């Protein structure tokens, strides 16, 4: 389990909990984080947790990361 803190534009930050080792972001309603916009894919990105590291996979990101990153 891990938490994701995100902010869209100047809106208030939100925190969501992922109960498994990976969660998806995109415009489809079954994503943990649902985004709008013509440039957002149905399954835009997937965040995987492996140990203490995170991996962002998808058409706009493909990297291991610690800390913060932007998708899109």
Order of alpha helices (4+ residues) and beta strands (2+ residues): beta-beta-beta-beta-beta-beta-beta
